[in-house]
Amino acid sequence: MSVSTELEAIRKAEAEAENRIAEARRKAGEILEQAEAEASAILAKAKEKAENEARTMLAEAETRAREIEESLVEEAEKEASLLREKLQAKIPDAVRAVVERIVKGHGGRPDA
């Protein structure tokens, strides 16, 4: 093999190596872009899932709060009704006691 042939083979090998390096860099860039796109898609899905879960949890909490509120209101209304009934039952006795005091205070005389 002559020196020029060897030099030509070396140049050819160098050019081929440069082409392979350039191709490897191009592929690495594509892989990186694809990985970034996939990471963005995964993050977007995770964010959407988290937002959906948060909305669901909030709706459940609001529903539970309404149920508790309704239960408390119902309980308070029952308690108020019972108190009203007890007070209604005591009104005749209270009126009688007031009338007796008035009558006794006047000595049984309406004009005294």
Number of C-alpha atoms within 10 A of each C-alpha: 5 7 8 9 10 11 11 12 12 12 12 12 12 12 12 12 12 12 12 12 12 12 12 12 12 12 12 12 12 12 12 12 12 12 12 12 12 12 12 12 12 12 12 12 12 12 12 12 12 12 12 12 12 12 12 12 12 12 12 12 12 12 12 12 12 12 12 12 12 12 12 12 12 12 12 12 12 12 12 12 12 12 12 12 11 11 12 11 11 11 11 11 11 12 11 11 12 12 12 13 13 14 14 12 12 12 11 12 10 10 6 8
